Amino acid sequence: MRIAYYCQHVLGIGHFHRSLEICKELAEHHEVRLIVGGPPVDDVPKTITLVQLPGLQMDTDFKNLAPCNSAYSLDEVKKQRGTRLYSFFEKFRPEVFLVELYPFGRKAFRFELDPVLKAIRKGELSPCKCFVSLRDILVERPNDRERFEERVITTLNRLFDGLLVHADDTVITLGETFNRYPDIDVPIHYTGFVTPKSTPQSREKMRHQLSLAANEKLIVVSVGGGNVGEELLVASIAAFKQLNTDKNCRMQLFCGPYCPENTVQRLLLNLPPNAAVDRFSAHFPDWLQAADLSISMAGYNTCMNIVQAGIPALVYPFAQNQEQAFRARRLARKATITILGDTDLTEHTLATHIISMLGRTRYQADINLNGAVGSRLQIERWCQGV
């Protein structure tokens, strides 16, 4: 089948990397195009063909869209994107169209999505099954929840053929953050959580590459894309200085590809011995296999990396909305996860948490992490009329 997958990331990289994992699985069996239009991303495998729309991202206040290329106005970029997206559908003629998040989010992009979706329904574009690709938890909408949910239901039921929820329904269900769940008319399928697998024997290989002794502990600290989370990086470095490591403990920090350069330089200036800072690793799951403790934010991708690795973890949920804290609490029921709050980021308190968690053993959680394969199989069933 010819499959088009639309993913618009505007702030972090979580949405993109979850979408990429699904596309990698689909590309092993079908012809896939991944449509993107956010800030630049790296490490896209050659098996995935990108369709690049003119870039849009959140502005510096995280409130409105802004062109990635400041030479163009927002209206100019919108017009270019709408034309290119529609033209792509005319030429590629996909049989399946997967849309990440919309209409449960990304309302600002309906200017380009609705014309395509409506044209498919009207028969003005070639026949195509349209499915939503949705993460586990929706961000709360305290001010316009009823209007938002009515808009979602109307768009979903009119323009889509199915809903893929990338979660394990024994952990989290969509109805817990979406009141109109019973009004969804299209088929719903829980795929399992989506996460990349580590490479075989990655713990042994990575520890050998790092020249880690058998009794040496490795702590990995990460903050996803790096737009937020500086306070966790700073606190982790301060706490690490409190540990009596005596060369028996190392810390590797990943500050994210979008972390401001001045923040990176401040971190480097304050690094203690046996600690290192990098922006990103394409082999992050392997790092977690090699490590003995993870300290991180609680975004979808990082949490799934943690559970897949079975590594004890300290997680610091993003405080601006409920999503990360909700996920962390649910996963902590089945995984060795301790949730940090602002008061835990003092150097002495965090050091105490680190020492405690370094004494915990690895585990294998009863959580479905096979979401990429689950997505492909269900798409194939729906397209076969099963």
N, C-alpha and C positions, 0 to 999 in steps of 0.2 A: 504494500500500500504506500501511497504518497501521503506523508504526514507533515503538517505544519504545526509548530509549537511556538506560541507567543508568550514571551516573558519580558516584562518591563520592570527593571529594578531602578529605584530612584534614590536610594540612600545606602543601604548595606549590600552585601553580596549573597545573603542567604537565599533569597528567592531565585537568583540566577543559578547557584550551585545545586539546589534541589532540582530545578528544571533540567540542568545539564545531566544529572544522574539518570533522570527518566529518559532523556533523549539518547543517551549512550546505550541504554538497554533497547530502546526502540530501533536504533540505527543498526543493531546487529541482525534485525529481521526485516526492516522496512527502509524506504527512502525518506530521510528526515531533513527538514529545514528548521533551524532554530532562529526565530525572529526576535531580535533584541534592539533596544533603543535607549539604553542608559549609559552611565559612565563606562569607559573602556574596561574590558576584562581580559585576563590572560589565561594561558594554559587550557585552551579549548582543544580537545583532541581532533586529529585530522579526520576522524570518522563523522564528525559533526560539521555540516555546512551552515555557516551563519548568514542570515539576512540582516544587514545592519541598516536600521532606520536612523535618520538624524537624531542626535542624542538629546534627551531631556533628563534633568535631575532635579532634586529639591534645592531650593535656594539656601542661602546661609542661615536663614531663620527657621528652616525646616517647615515652612508653611505653604509655599507656592512652587510651581514648576518654573524652571529656568533652562534655557538652552545650554548644552555643554559647550557649544561654540558661541561665544559672546558676540561674534560678528553678525549673527542673525537674531532677529526678534522672535519672540515666542510665537506670534501669529505666522511668521514665515516658516518656522520649523514645523508647526502643526500642519500647515498646508502641504509642505513637502512630504511629511510622514503619511498623511492620508492618501495622497496620490500614489506614493511608492507601495504602500501596503495593498491597496486595491489592485494596482498593476501586477503585483506579485501573484495574487490569487488568480488573475486572468491568465497568467503565463504558466504557473506551476500546476494549477488545477488540483489542489490537494483533495484527497478522499476523506481525510480526518483533520479537523482543526481543534487543537488543544489550546485553551486560553488559561494562563496562570492567574489565579485570584479573581479576575473580573467575572461576574458583577458583584462579588462580595467585597471588592476593593478596587482601587485604580479607577474610580469614577472619572477622574480627570482625563482618562484616555478613551472615553466612549466616543469622542469625536472621530476617532479612526476605526474603532472596533465595531460600533453599531452599524455603520454603512456596509461593512463586509458581512456581518452576521445577517442583516436584513436582506441583503442581496442574495445570499445563499438560500434563505427561506423563500424568497420570491422566485427563485429559479433564474435570476439574472447572472449568477455565477454557477459554475459546474456543481453537481450534487456533492455534498460534503456533510459528514457527521460532525457535530460540534459538541465538545465536552469541556467542562470546567475542571481545572487542576488546582486543588485547594489544600492548603496546609491544615493543621489540626485545630487551631484556635483563632477566632476573630478578635480583633481589637474592639474594645467596648465603645459604644456610641451614646454617651449619656444625654446629649442634647437633641439628637434627631433620630433616635433608634427606630421609632415606628415608621417614619418616612423612609429611612434607609432600608429597612427590612421589606417594606412594600415595594420599593424600587427593585430590590434584589429578586424577590419572588416573581415580579412581572417580567423582568428581563430573562431570568433563568428559565421559566416555564415557556416563554414564547420563542426564545432564540437558541436554546441548547437541547441536546439529546440525552445528556447524562452528566452526573457529577461524581468525580473521583476525589475522595477525601483521603489525604495521605497521612493516615493515623491508624493506630490499633484501637478498635472500638472497645476493648476491655480496659483501656487506659483513659481515653478521651473520646467523646462523641461531639459532633457538630452542634447538636441540639442544646448543649450546655452553654454555648455562647451565641446561639441564633434562635430566637424565640419562635420564628415562623417555620421552623423545621418541618412540622406536620403538613404545611401547605406546599411543600416541594412536590411537584408532580412528576418530575423526570426521575429515572432510576438513580439510586445512590449506591456507591460501592466504596467500602473502606479497604484501601490497598495495603495497609501496613505503612509504617514510617519509612521514609526514603533516606538512605544513607549509603555512602560508598563503603566497600569492603577494604580492609587492610590487605597488603600483599602477604603471601605465605611466608612464615618464619620471619616476619618483619621485626619482631621484638629482638631476636637474636642478632639479626643483620644490623639493625639500627644501633643497638648498644655496642656492637663490635666497631662500627664506623665511628662512634663517639668515644671509643676507648673507655667505656664505663666498666668499672670493676663489678663483680657479682654483688657485693654488698653496698654499692653506690646507688643512691636514690636520685631519680630524675623527676623534677617538677616542671610541667608544661603550663604556661599561663597564656591565655588567648582572649581576644576581644572582638572576634569576627572581623567585619570590614574595617573597623577602627575609627568610624565616625564618632562613636561614643566609647566610654570605658577607660579613659585615661586614669581615673581615680583608682581603678582596680590594678592597673599596671604599677602605678606609683606605690600603692599599699603593699603589693606583693614583693616589690624590691625591698621596701623598708622592713617587712616581716622577715624576708630571707636573711637580711643583715643580722637579725636577732638570733637566728639559729646558730648553734655551735656545730657548724657543718664539718669542720676539720677535713675538708676534701671528700666527705662521704655523701655530699648532696650537691646536685647541680640544678640550676633553673634556666629554662629556655622560654623566652617571652616572644609571642607573635603579636605585633601591634596593629596589623591589618594594612591592606594596600591603600586605604583612604585615610590613614592616620596622618595628621598634619606633620610636616617635616620638623617644625620646631619642637613638637612633642617628642619625636624620635630622638632628637639631639639631647633634650633634657634627660630622657631615660638613659641614654648612653653615658652621659656625664656622671650619673649616679649609680652606675652598675657596680656591685661588689664582685669580688673574685668568684669564679665558678658560675657566673651568670652571663647570658648572651641575649641580644635582641635582634630579631629579624622581622620583616614585614609580613611574610606569608610563606607557606610551604605547600606545594602541590601534593605532598605526601603526609598531610596532617594526621590521617588515621594511623599511619605507621609510627609517628611520634607518640601518639597516645598508647599504642601497643608497647612501645619501649619504655614509657614513663611509669611512675609509681603513684602519681597524683596529678590531677588536672584542676586548674583554677581558671574560671572562665565566666563570661556572661552566660545567659540561659536561652539563647536563640535556638530555633529549631535544629539547624544543622549541627551546631556544636553539641547540643544535648544528645542527638542521635549518634554522633561520633563517640561520645562518652559511653553511652549504653552499649554500643557495638563493641567497644574495646573492653568493657567490663572493668573500667578503672575507677577507683574511688575519686570523688570529685567534690570540690567546693564551687558553688555557682552563685553568681551575683546578678539577680534579675534586673533588667532595665526598668527603672521606676516610673517612666512616663505613662505606661499603661499596664494592664493586668496580664498580658499575654505570657511573658516569660515567667513571671511568678506562678501563674496557674500551671503552666507546663512543668515547672520544676517540682511543685508540690505533688503532682500526679506521678511523675517518674520516680520521685523519692520513695514512693510506696513499694516499688519493685527493684530499685537500684540503690547503690551506696552513694547517695548524694546528700550533702548538707547545704542548706540555703543560707547565704550570707545577707545581712542587712547593712545599712550604713554604719551602724555602731560596731560592726565586726571588722571594719577596715583600719582600725588602729593597729600599729605595728605589733604590739604585745598580744592583742586578742587574735589577730590573724595568724601570728606565729604559733599560738596555742592550737588553733584549728589545724594548721598544717602538720604539726607534730602528731596530733591525734589521728588524722587521716592517713598519714604515712604508715601507721600501724595496722591499717585495714587491708584485707586481702582482696584479690580480684574476684569477680562473680560472673554469673551468666544469667541475665534477667529473662523472665518469661514475657518477652515483648516482641511482636512481629516487626522486624526491620527489613522485610523483603519487599518494600513498597514499589521499587522501580519495576521489578518483575511482575508484581501484582497489578501494576498499572497497565503494562503491556498486555498481559493476558486478558484483562477485563475489556480493554479497548478492542482486542481481536474478537472476543465473545460478542460484544455489542454490535460490531460491524458484521458479524456472521448471523445476527438475529437471535443469538442465544440469550 
